């Protein structure tokens, strides 16, 4: 017995030493990336001096105001990062980027360490080391480290929540429930979607403790939820008090929830920010977003507006949610403030860790999630259930709002745990030569993970979306503005859409038919999007009204013209003259057969909208 104990202790020491080495390697990669990107372009970059239009700059400016005691407005963004973390970094290390980089390297190292411990607790030391190694070389997590972004901090917080929940179930003492609650509060203050994880966490913690120790019912059903909720609310209380005082009404710790919900939940909303493969840049803010925010300022709640849209078009809302849910697992990184394909290309560390791209991690993680779901139910494993709850609920909590690479990155460590479990499972089957189980269980799980990660989103967009839209939105997009106008269009968003160009030299007349929404003959305003390849002058007729426009530069342009609609909302636009290279813009993701090109139907819809004024 003593010999077995010594052998186990020796294995634990070896495991911790290897894990520590992996942590040091991961921190070294993060430090190397930070040095490279801080020095890039002679220091004129998003690490050292981020553009004023980005959250990177906003967080730094807010932290400076808080340190100087000049901050007076409400906490609009979730406040922990810029009100606690960044000021603490400045107080300890002084102002500048290096203190933030150092602390975020430590947070990244702590995340790798926790992933290793979680994997070991759930399956084996090998599973923990594999998961930690995958986290250490994750390109997305390495890239986020030098920048003033929430990703690194939330990744640590979410991973610690999983670890704390497992320790709560394992130890069942009086220390872990309040710590667990405090970390949920910090998680909510870091990004508000953690609110959606709270009910499941509390349920699994309470019933898990009861199932594992039925003699402590009061501990399970009273102490655990009561202390966790109390600490969760206590951590948020200072920020709630401040916002309530400033707003003059009861308010949460941040006021940005409506804006984030509006990004991905209006009739024109794209499922995510920018198309993957692009450099950093602004997201798409359609007119329906501006109208949503106008209504919020007039006293409407964001949930009320979303429910109102759901009542009008339930199938359209569900379809958009599905697109966002699918996009979350897409192998490509959706850029915003920073980009794997912009800043990431300037780092030798990032270019050298291509095996750590999110696609690989997501594929292996999904394979693990599929492989172990039966084991969770068979063994009644509340510990494994905590990990599933974290991954699945965070996924849906993000899909409810909007998809960006920086919103997904915090979940990658938890997904890496699943990847470690899967790789260890396959390794054991290979050693046991269990070929039948590999063929019938392991390979199908991996194939399913690969399909969801690398093919499902593109397959849906290219083969299914335009046909499904005929059923969920047969009339196209029609919505009322707050000022009483009605907006009508048949095309989808530019982001994650399929806008195509047709030279006007090849199509001299475009005809667009809309679904009638007003008296058959009335005045409306047409807003036509065209692409000017070169500067020049273009003359078009809008239902007989001439519009001549001169363009000084190439790019996407909007032409606006009051028109009289007739014959079932028919809009005819012949080209009168085009001195330059101009193109019609159509959306191939929408196909209602309501657009004609020189009398022939095209597989797409002209990018033009009508504004009916009441």
C-alpha positions in Angstrom: 0.0 0.0 0.0 2.8 2.4 0.9 4.7 1.5 -2.2 1.6 2.2 -4.3 1.2 5.5 -2.6 4.8 6.4 -3.3 4.4 5.4 -6.9 1.3 7.6 -7.3 3.1 10.5 -5.6 5.9 10.1 -8.0 3.5 10.2 -11.0 1.9 13.3 -9.6 5.2 15.1 -9.3 6.2 14.1 -12.8 2.8 15.3 -14.1 3.1 18.6 -12.3 6.7 19.1 -13.6 5.6 18.4 -17.2 2.6 20.6 -16.8 4.8 23.4 -15.4 7.1 23.0 -18.5 4.1 23.3 -20.8 2.9 26.4 -18.9 6.4 28.0 -19.3 6.4 27.2 -23.0 3.0 28.7 -23.4 4.0 31.8 -21.5 7.2 32.0 -23.6 5.2 31.9 -26.8 2.9 34.7 -25.5 5.9 36.8 -24.5 7.5 36.3 -27.8 4.4 37.3 -29.7 4.0 40.4 -27.4 7.6 41.5 -28.1 7.1 41.1 -31.8 3.8 42.9 -32.1 4.8 45.7 -29.7 7.9 46.4 -31.8 6.1 46.0 -35.2 5.9 49.2 -37.3 8.3 51.0 -35.0 5.8 50.9 -32.1 2.9 52.5 -34.2 0.6 49.5 -33.8 -2.5 48.4 -31.9 -0.5 47.1 -28.9 1.3 50.3 -28.1 -1.1 52.9 -29.5 -4.4 51.4 -30.5 -6.7 53.3 -33.0 -9.2 55.6 -31.3 -12.1 53.8 -33.0 -11.5 50.5 -31.2 -12.4 49.0 -27.9 -8.6 48.6 -27.3 -8.3 52.4 -27.0 -11.6 52.9 -25.2 -10.7 50.5 -22.4 -7.3 52.3 -21.9 -8.9 55.7 -21.9 -11.6 54.6 -19.4 -8.9 53.1 -17.1 -7.0 56.4 -17.1 -10.1 58.3 -16.2 -10.8 56.0 -13.3 -7.2 56.3 -12.1 -7.4 60.1 -12.3 -10.8 60.2 -10.6 -12.4 61.9 -13.5 -14.7 59.1 -14.6 -18.3 60.3 -14.1 -20.6 58.5 -16.6 -22.3 55.1 -16.3 -20.4 51.9 -16.8 -21.4 51.2 -20.4 -19.2 48.3 -21.2 -18.8 45.4 -18.6 -16.6 47.2 -16.1 -14.2 44.7 -14.6 -11.5 44.9 -17.3 -11.1 48.6 -17.5 -12.3 49.5 -14.0 -10.3 46.9 -12.0 -7.8 45.0 -14.1 -6.2 47.8 -16.2 -6.0 50.3 -13.3 -4.4 47.5 -11.2 -1.8 46.9 -13.9 -1.1 50.7 -14.1 -0.7 51.0 -10.3 1.7 48.0 -10.1 3.7 48.4 -13.2 3.0 52.0 -14.3 1.2 53.2 -17.3 1.8 51.7 -20.7 1.3 48.4 -22.4 4.0 46.2 -20.8 2.3 45.8 -17.5 -0.9 44.7 -19.2 1.1 42.3 -21.4 2.9 40.8 -18.4 -0.4 40.3 -16.4 -2.1 38.8 -19.4 0.8 36.4 -19.9 0.4 35.3 -16.3 -3.4 34.9 -16.9 -2.6 32.8 -20.0 -0.2 30.7 -18.1 -2.7 30.2 -15.3 -5.3 29.1 -17.9 -2.9 26.5 -19.3 -2.3 25.2 -15.8 -6.0 24.9 -15.0 -6.7 23.1 -18.2 -4.1 20.5 -17.3 -5.6 20.1 -13.8 -9.2 19.8 -15.2 -8.2 17.2 -17.7 -6.4 15.2 -15.1 -9.4 15.4 -12.7 -11.9 14.3 -15.4 -9.9 11.5 -17.0 -6.1 11.1 -16.7 -2.9 13.0 -16.4 -2.2 12.4 -20.1 -5.5 14.0 -21.0 -4.6 17.0 -18.9 -1.2 17.4 -20.5 -2.6 17.1 -24.0 -5.3 19.7 -23.2 -2.7 22.1 -21.6 -0.4 21.6 -24.6 -3.2 22.5 -27.1 -4.1 25.6 -25.0 -0.4 26.6 -24.9 -0.1 26.7 -28.7 -3.6 28.2 -29.5 -3.0 30.9 -32.1 -6.1 32.8 -31.1 -5.1 32.9 -27.4 -1.5 33.8 -28.1 -2.6 36.6 -30.4 -5.0 38.1 -27.9 -2.4 38.3 -25.1 -0.6 41.6 -25.9 -3.7 43.6 -26.7 -6.1 45.4 -24.3 -8.9 43.0 -25.0 -11.1 41.0 -22.6 -10.4 37.6 -24.2 -7.4 36.6 -22.1 -9.0 37.6 -18.8 -12.3 35.9 -19.6 -10.6 32.8 -20.9 -8.9 32.5 -17.4 -12.1 33.3 -15.6 -14.2 30.8 -17.5 -11.6 28.1 -17.1 -11.3 28.9 -13.3 -15.1 28.6 -13.1 -14.9 25.1 -14.4 -12.1 24.2 -12.1 -13.8 25.8 -9.1 -17.0 23.9 -9.9 -15.1 20.6 -10.0 -13.4 21.4 -6.7 -16.8 22.3 -5.2 -18.1 18.9 -6.2 -15.0 17.0 -5.1 -14.3 18.7 -1.7 -17.8 19.8 -0.6 -16.4 22.1 2.0 -17.3 25.6 3.0 -14.5 27.3 1.0 -15.4 26.6 -2.6 -19.0 27.8 -2.9 -18.3 31.5 -2.0 -15.2 31.5 -4.2 -17.3 29.9 -7.0 -19.9 32.7 -6.6 -17.3 35.4 -6.5 -15.8 34.1 -9.8 -19.3 34.1 -11.4 -19.7 37.7 -10.4 -16.3 38.6 -11.9 -17.2 36.7 -15.0 -20.5 38.7 -15.4 -18.5 41.9 -14.9 -16.1 40.8 -17.6 -18.7 39.8 -20.2 -22.5 39.7 -19.5 -23.2 36.4 -21.3 -22.0 34.6 -18.2 -25.4 35.4 -16.7 -26.8 32.7 -18.9 -24.5 30.1 -17.4 -25.4 30.9 -13.8 -28.7 28.8 -13.5 -27.0 25.7 -14.8 -23.9 26.2 -12.7 -26.0 26.5 -9.5 -28.3 23.6 -10.4 -25.4 21.2 -11.1 -23.4 22.4 -8.0 -26.4 21.9 -5.6 -27.6 18.6 -7.0 -24.1 17.3 -7.6 -23.2 17.9 -3.9 -26.4 16.3 -2.8 -25.9 13.2 -5.1 -22.4 12.8 -3.8 -23.3 13.2 -0.2 -26.9 12.7 0.6 -26.4 13.3 4.4 -25.7 17.0 3.8 -28.9 18.2 2.3 -28.7 21.7 4.0 -25.2 22.2 2.6 -26.3 21.2 -0.9 -29.6 23.0 -1.2 -29.1 26.0 1.2 -25.4 26.8 1.7 -24.1 26.2 -1.8 -26.6 28.3 -3.8 -27.1 30.9 -1.0 -23.4 31.7 -0.6 -22.6 31.5 -4.3 -25.5 33.9 -5.2 -24.6 36.2 -2.3 -20.9 36.5 -3.4 -21.9 36.8 -7.1 -24.2 39.8 -6.3 -21.8 41.3 -3.8 -19.0 41.5 -6.3 -21.3 43.4 -8.7 -22.8 45.7 -6.1 -20.4 48.7 -6.3 -21.0 48.9 -10.1 -24.7 48.5 -9.7 -24.8 51.3 -7.1 -22.8 53.6 -9.4 -24.9 53.0 -12.5 -28.2 53.3 -10.5 -27.0 56.6 -9.0 -25.9 58.0 -12.4 -28.9 56.7 -14.4 -31.5 57.7 -11.7 -33.1 54.2 -11.9 -32.2 50.7 -10.9 -29.5 49.6 -13.3 -27.2 46.6 -13.8 -23.4 46.9 -13.8 -23.3 47.8 -17.4 -25.7 49.5 -19.9 -24.4 48.0 -23.2 -26.6 44.9 -23.3 -29.1 46.4 -25.7 -26.4 47.4 -28.2 -24.8 44.0 -28.2 -28.2 42.3 -28.6 -29.1 44.6 -31.4 -25.9 43.7 -33.4 -27.2 40.2 -34.1 -31.0 40.4 -33.6 -32.6 42.8 -36.1 -34.2 42.0 -39.5 -31.0 43.0 -41.4 -28.4 41.7 -38.9 -25.5 39.6 -40.2 -24.6 36.6 -38.0 -21.2 38.0 -37.1 -18.8 40.8 -37.5 -16.4 40.8 -40.5 -15.8 37.9 -42.9 -12.9 35.7 -41.8 -9.7 36.2 -43.7 -10.0 40.0 -43.6 -7.8 42.4 -41.6 -9.1 44.2 -38.5 -11.8 46.8 -39.2 -15.3 48.0 -38.4 -18.4 45.8 -38.3 -21.6 46.2 -40.3 -24.2 48.4 -38.6 -27.4 48.2 -40.7 -30.3 50.7 -40.5 -32.4 48.2 -38.4 -29.7 48.3 -35.8 -29.9 52.2 -35.5 -33.7 51.9 -35.3 -33.5 49.3 -32.6 -31.2 51.6 -30.5 -33.6 54.5 -31.2 -36.5 52.5 -29.7 -34.3 51.5 -26.7 -33.6 55.2 -26.0 -37.3 55.9 -26.2 -37.9 53.5 -23.3 -38.5 50.1 -25.0 -36.6 47.2 -23.6 -34.3 45.2 -25.9 -36.0 41.9 -25.0 -39.4 43.4 -25.7 -38.2 44.4 -29.2 -36.7 41.0 -29.9 -39.9 39.3 -28.8 -41.9 41.6 -31.0 -39.9 40.6 -34.0 -40.2 37.0 -33.1 -44.0 37.3 -33.0 -43.9 38.7 -36.5 -41.3 36.4 -38.1 -40.6 33.4 -35.8 -39.0 31.4 -38.6 -36.7 34.2 -39.6 -35.5 34.7 -36.0 -34.8 31.0 -35.6 -33.0 30.8 -38.9 -30.7 33.7 -37.9 -30.0 32.1 -34.5 -29.1 28.9 -36.4 -26.7 30.7 -38.7 -25.0 32.3 -35.6 -24.8 29.0 -33.8 -23.2 27.4 -36.9 -20.8 30.2 -37.4 -19.5 29.9 -33.8 -17.8 26.6 -34.7 -16.4 27.8 -38.1 -12.7 27.2 -38.4 -11.9 30.8 -39.5 -11.3 33.6 -37.1 -13.8 36.5 -37.4 -11.8 39.7 -36.9 -12.7 42.9 -35.3 -10.2 45.0 -33.3 -7.4 42.7 -34.3 -7.0 40.0 -36.9 -5.2 36.8 -37.2 -4.7 37.7 -40.9 -3.5 41.2 -40.1 -1.5 41.6 -36.9 -1.1 37.9 -36.7 0.9 37.7 -39.9 3.4 40.1 -38.4 4.4 37.6 -35.7 6.8 34.7 -36.3 5.3 33.0 -33.2 1.8 33.0 -34.7 3.0 31.9 -38.1 4.9 29.0 -36.4 2.0 27.7 -34.5 -0.4 27.0 -37.3 -1.2 23.6 -35.8 -2.7 25.6 -32.9 -5.3 27.3 -35.2 -8.8 27.3 -33.8 -10.1 24.9 -36.5 -7.9 22.1 -35.1 -8.8 22.8 -31.5 -12.6 23.0 -32.3 -12.5 19.8 -34.4 -10.8 17.7 -31.7 -13.0 19.4 -29.0 -16.2 18.6 -30.8 -15.0 15.0 -31.3 -14.4 14.8 -27.5 -17.9 16.2 -26.8 -19.5 13.6 -29.0 -17.4 10.8 -27.7 -18.0 11.4 -24.0 -21.6 12.4 -23.8 -22.7 8.8 -23.3 -20.1 8.3 -20.5 -21.4 11.4 -18.7 -24.9 9.9 -18.5 -23.8 6.4 -17.8 -21.6 7.4 -14.9 -23.9 10.1 -13.7 -20.8 12.4 -13.8 -21.7 15.9 -12.5 -18.1 16.9 -13.0 -18.1 16.1 -16.7 -21.6 17.7 -16.8 -20.1 20.9 -15.6 -17.7 21.0 -18.5 -20.5 20.2 -21.0 -22.7 22.9 -19.4 -19.9 25.4 -19.8 -19.1 24.7 -23.4 -22.7 24.3 -24.7 -24.3 27.1 -22.7 -21.5 29.6 -23.5 -21.9 28.6 -27.2 -25.6 29.4 -27.1 -25.1 32.4 -24.9 -22.8 33.8 -27.6 -25.1 32.8 -30.5 -28.0 34.7 -28.9 -26.0 37.8 -29.3 -23.4 38.0 -32.0 -20.3 36.0 -33.3 -16.8 37.4 -33.3 -13.5 35.6 -32.9 -12.9 37.5 -29.6 -16.2 36.3 -28.3 -15.3 32.7 -29.0 -11.7 32.7 -27.8 -12.5 32.5 -24.0 -14.1 29.1 -24.6 -11.1 27.6 -26.4 -9.5 26.3 -23.1 -12.6 24.4 -22.2 -12.8 23.0 -25.7 -9.1 22.1 -25.4 -10.0 20.0 -22.3 -12.4 18.0 -24.5 -9.7 17.7 -27.1 -7.4 16.3 -24.5 -10.0 13.8 -23.3 -10.5 12.6 -26.9 -6.8 12.3 -27.7 -6.2 10.3 -24.6 -9.1 8.0 -25.3 -7.8 7.3 -28.8 -4.3 6.8 -27.5 -5.5 4.1 -25.0 -7.5 2.4 -27.8 -4.4 2.3 -30.0 -2.4 0.8 -27.2 -5.1 -1.8 -26.6 -5.4 -2.3 -30.4 -9.2 -1.8 -30.1 -9.5 -1.3 -33.8 -13.3 -1.9 -33.8 -14.0 0.9 -31.3 -11.7 3.2 -33.2 -13.5 2.6 -36.5 -17.1 2.6 -35.0 -16.7 5.3 -32.4 -13.5 7.5 -32.5 -13.3 8.1 -36.3 -17.0 9.0 -36.7 -16.7 11.5 -33.8 -13.7 13.0 -35.4 -15.4 13.1 -38.8 -18.4 14.9 -37.3 -16.2 17.4 -35.6 -14.3 18.0 -38.9 -17.5 18.5 -40.8 -19.0 21.0 -38.3 -15.8 22.9 -38.1 -14.6 23.0 -41.7 -17.6 22.4 -43.9 -21.0 22.9 -42.3 -21.2 26.7 -42.3 -20.0 26.9 -46.0 -22.3 24.1 -47.0 -25.3 25.8 -45.4 -24.4 29.3 -46.9 -23.7 28.0 -50.4 -26.3 25.3 -50.8 -29.2 25.9 -48.4 -29.5 29.5 -47.3 -31.1 31.0 -50.4 -33.6 28.2 -50.8 -34.6 28.3 -47.1 -35.0 32.0 -47.2 -37.9 31.6 -49.6 -39.8 29.8 -46.9 -38.8 31.8 -43.8 -38.9 35.2 -45.4 -41.1 34.9 -48.6 -41.8 38.6 -48.6 -38.2 39.6 -48.1 -37.3 42.0 -45.3 -40.0 44.5 -44.4 -39.9 46.5 -41.2 -41.3 49.7 -39.7 -39.0 52.5 -38.6 -39.7 54.4 -35.4 -40.4 57.5 -37.5 -43.2 55.7 -39.4 -41.4 54.9 -42.6 -41.4 51.3 -43.9 -38.2 49.8 -45.3 -38.3 47.0 -47.8 -35.5 44.9 -49.3 -34.8 41.5 -50.7 -31.1 41.2 -50.2 -29.1 40.0 -47.1 -26.2 41.7 -45.3 -22.8 42.3 -46.9 -21.0 40.5 -44.1 -21.2 36.7 -44.6 -23.3 37.3 -47.7 -22.5 36.7 -51.3 -22.7 40.1 -53.1 -21.6 39.8 -56.7 -20.8 42.3 -59.4 -22.3 42.4 -62.9 -20.8 44.9 -65.3 -23.3 47.5 -66.6 -21.7 47.0 -70.0 -23.2 43.5 -70.0 -26.6 44.4 -68.4 -28.2 47.6 -69.7 -31.5 47.3 -67.8 -32.2 45.9 -64.3 -35.8 45.3 -63.2 -36.7 44.7 -59.6 -40.1 43.6 -58.4 -41.0 43.9 -54.7 -43.9 42.4 -52.8 -46.7 45.1 -52.5 -46.9 46.7 -49.1 -48.8 49.9 -49.9 -51.3 51.3 -52.4 -50.5 50.1 -55.9 -49.3 53.5 -57.1 -47.4 55.7 -54.6 -44.2 57.6 -54.1 -41.2 55.9 -52.4 -37.4 56.4 -52.3 -35.2 53.9 -54.0 -31.7 53.4 -52.6 -29.6 51.5 -55.2 -26.1 50.1 -54.4 -23.6 50.1 -57.3 -19.9 49.5 -57.5 -17.7 52.1 -59.3 -14.6 50.4 -60.5 -13.2 53.6 -61.8 -14.1 57.3 -61.4 -16.6 58.5 -64.0 -20.2 59.6 -64.6 -23.3 57.4 -64.6 -26.8 58.2 -65.8 -29.7 55.9 -64.9 -33.5 56.1 -65.2 -35.5 55.2 -62.0 -39.0 54.5 -63.3 -38.6 57.2 -65.9 -36.8 59.7 -63.6 -33.2 60.6 -64.7 -30.4 60.5 -62.1 -26.9 61.5 -63.2 -24.0 61.0 -60.7 -20.3 61.7 -61.0 -17.9 59.6 -58.9 -14.4 60.8 -58.0 -13.2 57.5 -56.6 -13.8 53.8 -56.9 -15.8 51.9 -54.3 -19.3 50.8 -53.3 -21.8 53.7 -53.8 -25.4 54.4 -52.9 -27.7 56.2 -55.3 -30.9 57.7 -53.8 -33.9 58.7 -55.9 -37.6 59.5 -55.2 -39.7 57.4 -57.5 -43.4 56.5 -58.3 -44.0 52.8 -57.9 -46.6 51.1 -60.1 -47.7 47.7 -61.4 -47.1 45.7 -58.2 -44.1 47.6 -56.8 -42.1 47.4 -60.1 -38.8 49.3 -60.3 -37.1 49.6 -63.7 -33.6 51.0 -64.0 -32.2 51.2 -67.5 -28.7 52.6 -68.1 -28.7 55.8 -70.1 -24.9 56.4 -70.2 -21.9 55.1 -68.3 -18.6 57.0 -68.7 -16.4 54.7 -66.6 -16.7 51.1 -65.3 -19.7 50.5 -63.2 -21.3 47.3 -61.8 -24.7 46.2 -60.6 -24.5 44.6 -57.1 -26.7 41.5 -56.5 -26.9 39.1 -53.5 -26.6 35.4 -54.5 -27.7 34.3 -51.0 -31.3 35.5 -51.8 -33.2 34.2 -54.8 -36.9 35.2 -54.9 -36.9 35.3 -58.7 -37.8 39.0 -58.5 -34.8 40.5 -60.3 -34.4 40.6 -64.1 -31.3 41.4 -66.1 -32.2 42.5 -69.6 -35.4 40.6 -69.3 -33.8 37.4 -67.9 -34.1 36.2 -64.3 -30.8 36.0 -62.4 -29.9 33.7 -59.5 -29.9 36.5 -57.0 -31.5 39.8 -55.9 -30.5 43.3 -56.8 -29.1 45.2 -53.8 -31.7 48.0 -53.6 -34.1 49.1 -50.9 -37.3 51.0 -50.9 -38.3 53.5 -48.2 -42.0 54.1 -48.1 -42.9 57.3 -46.3 -46.3 57.4 -44.6 
